[in-house]
């Protein structure tokens, strides 16, 4: 009977969150719904909003360790509604699978966290502090969400000991892997300058495409590093390239390129920038480079949090999770630099950002049990056996 009630609680909260059309960066009332549930448990509710972004910081208990449950309410646009089998903002269950935008990324994670804490606190007090850090600015620019809250916490001298981010992490089944690190992301808008002219008179022009091509070939061929035991080698990828006026008889005056590094802890943003500039300068290009750093690489070393998470996953699923550092970026990149042990645990991620995003209903129960067990193991509560 308890399992039925647990599944119902997580499922119903997940459905209620999916029904709120929280297209990034609009929270659409999701945080208010969660705050109401947490306030009923005795959490202190604080809004650390910035520039129209909703940020919830809620705390319960006192002293160390401080354990943060983190996530986001915003979702990416659904794309063509007609391509969905059902309305993306009307949660629907078909054959034991819950469909809707945010089902996996990551409203099910938020619901599972809330319900895990509700069950945990029903058993008695905790030794330490539980906090929720929830933002509506993760899928977009992410300038005024978790990043902003972390700066506020740092100004107060608050440093979390542990954090779980509820991103979807499963590969083929729930519990088969957890994320313990992420690569850094460094991007660049590069403009190479030439001189526009007629294609019949190349000596009177300067083709920036021709100048860029050899340098670009060299950049593509470079082995930036060899990776390490935790990360694959750093990757250089071109995402956009544009030049020309559209006319067939005009040599363009500029060539524009956008590229990105997903880099491991063997490289730094500064070292990658320096190597790129060395190549461009050696090839004699006239250029402007506008760099942006989306996130630093981080790695949570084997410690109490990873051990507790692995034990909890084994107890709930029977699986020993792979420790994973692949994928894109997440808000863990803002929390980890505080010196916090951070892992990401969530449902299977094969449908995130896709049409017909979904999560298995039985995984909702399992995910919430894993959160509960991990919290219990580190906060010394009676639920550690789950």
C-alpha positions as CSV (number, residue, x, y, z in Angstrom):
1,X,0.0,0.0,0.0
2,X,2.9,2.4,0.9
3,X,4.4,1.9,-2.6
4,X,1.1,2.7,-4.2
5,X,0.8,5.9,-2.2
6,X,4.4,6.8,-3.0
7,X,3.9,6.4,-6.7
8,X,0.7,8.3,-6.6
9,X,2.3,11.3,-4.7
10,X,5.3,11.6,-7.1
11,X,3.2,11.0,-10.2
12,X,0.5,13.6,-9.3
13,X,3.1,16.3,-8.5
14,X,4.9,15.5,-11.7
15,X,1.7,15.8,-13.6
16,X,0.8,19.1,-11.9
17,X,4.2,20.6,-12.8
18,X,4.0,19.4,-16.5
19,X,0.6,21.1,-16.8
20,X,2.3,24.5,-16.1
21,X,3.5,25.8,-19.4
22,X,6.9,27.0,-18.0
23,X,8.7,27.8,-21.3
24,X,12.2,29.1,-20.4
25,X,12.6,31.4,-18.5
26,X,8.9,31.5,-17.4
27,X,8.4,29.5,-14.1
28,X,4.5,29.5,-14.7
29,X,3.9,29.0,-11.0
30,X,5.9,25.8,-10.6
31,X,8.1,27.1,-7.8
32,X,5.1,28.5,-5.9
33,X,3.5,25.0,-6.0
34,X,6.7,23.5,-4.7
35,X,7.2,26.2,-2.1
36,X,3.7,25.6,-0.8
37,X,4.5,21.9,-0.2
38,X,7.8,22.7,1.4
39,X,6.4,25.4,3.7
40,X,3.9,22.8,5.0
41,X,6.9,20.8,6.1
42,X,8.4,23.7,8.0
43,X,10.9,24.9,5.4
44,X,11.9,28.6,5.5
45,X,11.0,30.0,2.0
46,X,13.1,32.7,0.4
47,X,12.8,34.1,-3.1
48,X,16.2,35.2,-4.6
49,X,14.8,36.4,-7.9
50,X,16.8,38.4,-10.4
51,X,15.9,40.1,-13.7
52,X,12.5,38.5,-13.9
53,X,13.9,35.0,-13.1
54,X,12.2,33.0,-10.3
55,X,14.7,31.4,-7.9
56,X,13.5,29.5,-4.8
57,X,15.8,28.9,-1.9
58,X,14.2,26.8,0.8
59,X,15.8,25.5,4.0
60,X,15.0,23.1,6.8
61,X,17.0,22.1,9.8
62,X,20.2,23.6,11.1
63,X,24.0,23.1,11.0
64,X,26.1,20.8,8.9
65,X,26.0,19.0,6.7
66,X,24.1,21.2,4.3
67,X,22.5,19.0,1.6
68,X,21.1,20.9,-1.5
69,X,18.5,19.4,-3.8
70,X,18.7,21.4,-7.0
71,X,16.9,21.7,-10.3
72,X,15.0,23.8,-12.8
73,X,11.3,24.4,-13.6
74,X,11.8,25.8,-17.1
75,X,11.5,23.7,-20.2
76,X,12.5,24.0,-23.9
77,X,9.8,24.8,-26.5
78,X,7.9,21.7,-27.6
79,X,8.4,22.3,-31.3
80,X,5.5,21.4,-33.7
81,X,2.5,20.5,-31.5
82,X,1.1,18.4,-34.4
83,X,4.2,16.1,-34.1
84,X,3.3,15.2,-30.5
85,X,0.9,12.2,-29.9
86,X,-0.7,14.3,-27.2
87,X,-0.6,17.9,-26.0
88,X,2.9,18.5,-24.5
89,X,1.4,20.5,-21.6
90,X,-1.5,18.0,-20.8
91,X,0.3,15.1,-19.1
92,X,-0.9,11.8,-20.4
93,X,-0.1,8.2,-19.4
94,X,0.0,5.6,-22.1
95,X,1.1,2.0,-21.5
96,X,2.8,2.9,-18.2
97,X,4.6,5.9,-19.6
98,X,4.0,9.5,-18.7
99,X,4.3,12.0,-21.6
100,X,4.7,15.7,-21.5
101,X,7.3,18.5,-21.9
102,X,9.5,18.3,-18.8
103,X,8.5,14.8,-18.0
104,X,12.2,13.8,-17.9
105,X,13.9,17.2,-18.0
106,X,13.3,17.7,-15.2
107,X,9.9,18.0,-13.5
108,X,9.9,14.4,-12.5
109,X,13.2,15.0,-10.7
110,X,11.7,17.9,-8.8
111,X,8.6,16.0,-7.8
112,X,10.6,13.0,-6.7
113,X,12.8,15.3,-4.5
114,X,9.8,17.0,-2.8
115,X,8.1,13.7,-2.1
116,X,11.4,12.1,-0.9
117,X,11.8,14.9,1.7
118,X,8.1,14.6,2.7
119,X,8.6,10.9,3.5
120,X,12.0,11.5,5.2
121,X,10.7,14.2,7.5
122,X,7.7,12.1,8.4
123,X,10.2,9.7,10.1
124,X,11.6,12.5,12.3
125,X,14.2,15.2,12.4
126,X,17.4,15.2,10.3
127,X,20.9,15.8,11.4
128,X,21.9,18.8,9.4
129,X,20.2,21.0,6.9
130,X,18.2,20.2,3.7
131,X,17.9,23.0,1.1
132,X,16.1,23.3,-2.2
133,X,17.6,25.5,-4.9
134,X,15.2,25.7,-7.8
135,X,15.4,28.1,-10.8
136,X,13.4,29.0,-13.9
137,X,16.6,29.9,-15.8
138,X,18.5,26.8,-16.8
139,X,17.4,26.0,-20.4
140,X,18.1,29.5,-21.6
141,X,21.0,31.9,-20.9
142,X,21.3,30.8,-17.2
143,X,22.7,34.1,-16.2
144,X,20.2,35.0,-13.4
145,X,19.2,31.5,-12.1
146,X,21.4,29.1,-10.1
147,X,24.5,31.2,-11.0
148,X,22.9,34.2,-9.3
149,X,21.8,32.3,-6.2
150,X,25.2,30.8,-5.8
151,X,26.8,34.2,-5.7
152,X,24.2,35.3,-3.1
153,X,25.0,32.2,-1.0
154,X,28.8,32.8,-1.3
155,X,28.3,36.4,-0.1
156,X,26.6,35.0,3.0
157,X,29.4,32.6,3.6
158,X,27.1,29.6,2.9
159,X,28.8,26.5,1.3
160,X,26.8,23.4,0.7
161,X,28.5,20.1,1.6
162,X,26.5,18.0,-0.8
163,X,24.2,18.5,-3.7
164,X,22.1,16.4,-6.0
165,X,20.9,18.0,-9.3
166,X,17.9,16.1,-10.7
167,X,18.9,16.1,-14.4
168,X,18.0,13.1,-16.4
169,X,21.1,10.8,-16.3
170,X,20.0,7.3,-17.1
171,X,21.2,5.7,-20.3
172,X,19.0,2.7,-21.1
173,X,17.4,2.2,-17.7
174,X,17.0,4.2,-14.5
175,X,19.9,3.8,-12.1
176,X,22.5,2.6,-14.7
177,X,24.6,5.7,-14.3
178,X,25.0,8.9,-12.3
179,X,26.9,12.0,-13.5
180,X,29.8,13.0,-11.3
181,X,31.4,15.7,-13.5
182,X,31.0,17.7,-16.7
183,X,33.3,19.0,-19.3
184,X,33.8,22.8,-19.6
185,X,32.2,24.7,-22.5
186,X,34.1,27.5,-24.3
187,X,32.7,29.1,-27.4
188,X,33.9,31.7,-29.9
189,X,32.4,34.0,-32.5
190,X,35.3,34.5,-35.0
191,X,35.2,37.1,-37.8
192,X,38.0,37.0,-40.4
193,X,38.4,40.2,-42.5
194,X,39.3,40.4,-46.2
195,X,38.5,42.8,-49.0
196,X,35.4,42.5,-51.1
197,X,35.8,42.5,-54.9
198,X,34.9,40.9,-58.2
199,X,35.7,37.3,-58.7
200,X,37.2,38.1,-62.1
201,X,39.8,40.3,-60.4
202,X,41.1,38.4,-57.4
203,X,44.3,40.4,-57.2
204,X,42.2,43.5,-56.4
205,X,40.4,41.7,-53.5
206,X,41.3,39.6,-50.5
207,X,39.2,36.4,-50.0
208,X,38.8,35.8,-46.2
209,X,37.5,32.2,-46.9
210,X,40.8,31.3,-48.7
211,X,42.7,32.8,-45.8
212,X,40.7,31.1,-43.2
213,X,40.7,27.6,-44.8
214,X,44.3,26.6,-43.9
215,X,44.0,27.8,-40.4
216,X,40.7,26.1,-40.0
217,X,42.1,22.8,-41.3
218,X,44.9,23.0,-38.7
219,X,42.5,23.8,-35.8
220,X,40.4,20.8,-36.8
221,X,43.4,18.5,-36.8
222,X,44.9,19.5,-33.5
223,X,44.8,17.1,-30.6
224,X,44.1,19.5,-27.8
225,X,44.7,17.0,-25.0
226,X,44.5,13.2,-24.5
227,X,41.8,13.3,-21.8
228,X,42.3,11.4,-18.6
229,X,40.8,8.6,-16.6
230,X,37.6,10.6,-16.0
231,X,37.1,12.6,-19.2
232,X,37.5,12.0,-22.9
233,X,39.8,14.3,-24.9
234,X,38.9,17.9,-25.4
235,X,36.6,18.3,-28.5
236,X,36.7,21.2,-31.0
237,X,33.6,21.6,-33.1
238,X,32.4,24.1,-35.7
239,X,28.7,24.8,-35.3
240,X,28.2,27.7,-37.8
241,X,30.0,29.2,-40.8
242,X,28.9,32.0,-43.0
243,X,30.3,34.2,-45.8
244,X,29.3,35.8,-49.0
245,X,26.7,38.2,-50.3
246,X,24.6,35.5,-52.1
247,X,26.0,36.7,-55.5
248,X,28.1,34.2,-57.4
249,X,30.5,36.9,-58.8
250,X,31.5,38.7,-55.5
251,X,34.5,37.9,-53.3
252,X,33.2,38.4,-49.8
253,X,34.7,40.9,-47.4
254,X,34.3,38.8,-44.2
255,X,33.9,35.2,-43.1
256,X,32.2,34.4,-39.8
257,X,32.6,31.2,-37.8
258,X,31.2,29.9,-34.5
259,X,33.0,27.1,-32.8
260,X,32.9,25.4,-29.4
261,X,35.3,23.5,-27.1
262,X,34.0,20.9,-24.8
263,X,37.1,20.6,-22.7
264,X,38.3,18.3,-19.9
265,X,40.4,19.1,-16.8
266,X,43.6,18.6,-18.8
267,X,43.0,21.9,-20.5
268,X,42.0,25.4,-19.4
269,X,40.0,28.1,-21.1
270,X,43.0,30.3,-21.2
271,X,45.3,27.6,-22.7
272,X,42.7,26.8,-25.4
273,X,42.3,30.5,-26.3
274,X,46.1,30.9,-26.5
275,X,46.5,28.0,-28.9
276,X,43.7,29.2,-31.2
277,X,45.2,32.7,-31.3
278,X,48.7,31.3,-32.1
279,X,47.3,29.4,-35.1
280,X,45.3,32.4,-36.4
281,X,48.2,34.8,-35.9
282,X,50.7,32.4,-37.6
283,X,48.4,32.2,-40.6
284,X,48.4,36.0,-40.9
285,X,44.7,36.5,-40.5
286,X,43.0,39.8,-39.7
287,X,40.3,38.9,-37.3
288,X,38.2,39.6,-34.2
289,X,37.4,36.8,-31.7
290,X,34.6,37.1,-29.2
291,X,34.9,34.4,-26.6
292,X,32.3,33.2,-24.1
293,X,32.7,30.7,-21.2
294,X,29.5,28.7,-20.5
295,X,31.0,26.6,-17.7
296,X,34.2,25.3,-16.1
297,X,34.8,21.5,-16.0
298,X,34.3,19.9,-12.7
299,X,34.7,16.5,-11.1
300,X,33.4,15.2,-7.9
301,X,36.0,12.8,-6.4
302,X,35.0,9.6,-4.7
303,X,33.6,10.5,-1.3
304,X,30.6,10.3,1.0
305,X,28.1,11.6,-1.6
306,X,29.0,9.2,-4.4
307,X,29.2,6.3,-2.0
308,X,25.8,7.1,-0.5
309,X,24.2,7.6,-4.0
310,X,25.6,4.3,-5.3
311,X,24.4,2.4,-2.2
312,X,21.0,3.9,-2.5
313,X,20.7,3.1,-6.2
314,X,21.8,-0.5,-5.5
315,X,19.3,-0.9,-2.7
316,X,16.4,0.4,-4.9
317,X,17.3,-1.0,-8.3
318,X,19.9,-3.7,-7.8
319,X,22.2,-1.9,-10.2
320,X,25.7,-0.5,-9.7
321,X,25.7,2.8,-11.6
322,X,28.4,3.8,-14.0
323,X,30.1,7.1,-12.9
324,X,29.6,9.3,-15.9
325,X,31.1,12.7,-17.0
326,X,29.7,13.0,-20.5
327,X,26.8,15.1,-21.9
328,X,26.3,18.8,-22.0
329,X,26.3,21.3,-19.2
330,X,24.0,21.6,-16.2
331,X,23.6,23.9,-13.3
332,X,26.0,21.7,-11.3
333,X,28.8,23.7,-13.0
334,X,27.8,26.7,-10.8
335,X,27.5,24.6,-7.5
336,X,30.7,22.5,-7.8
337,X,33.1,25.4,-7.7
338,X,31.9,26.2,-4.1
339,X,33.7,23.1,-3.0
340,X,30.5,21.1,-2.9
341,X,30.3,17.4,-3.7
342,X,27.8,17.3,-6.6
343,X,26.2,14.4,-8.4
344,X,23.3,14.3,-10.9
345,X,20.7,11.6,-10.6
346,X,17.5,11.5,-12.7
347,X,15.4,9.4,-15.0
348,X,16.4,8.0,-18.4
349,X,17.4,10.8,-20.7
350,X,16.7,9.4,-24.2
351,X,13.7,11.6,-24.8
352,X,14.8,15.0,-23.3
353,X,14.3,18.0,-25.6
354,X,12.5,15.7,-28.1
355,X,8.9,15.4,-29.3
356,X,6.9,13.1,-27.0
357,X,9.3,13.5,-24.1
358,X,8.4,10.9,-21.5
359,X,9.3,9.0,-18.3
360,X,8.3,5.5,-17.1
361,X,5.8,5.8,-14.3
362,X,7.5,3.1,-12.2
363,X,10.8,5.1,-12.5
364,X,9.2,8.0,-10.6
365,X,8.8,5.9,-7.5
366,X,12.3,4.5,-7.8
367,X,13.9,7.9,-8.3
368,X,12.2,9.3,-5.3
369,X,13.3,6.3,-3.2
370,X,16.9,6.9,-4.3
371,X,16.8,10.5,-3.3
372,X,15.3,9.5,0.1
373,X,17.9,6.9,0.7
374,X,20.8,9.1,-0.3
375,X,19.6,11.9,2.1
376,X,19.1,9.4,4.9
377,X,22.5,7.9,4.6
378,X,24.2,11.4,4.9
379,X,21.9,13.0,7.3
380,X,21.7,10.1,9.7
381,X,18.0,9.4,9.7
382,X,16.2,6.1,10.1
383,X,15.4,5.9,6.4
384,X,19.0,4.8,5.5
385,X,17.8,1.2,4.9
386,X,15.8,2.2,1.9
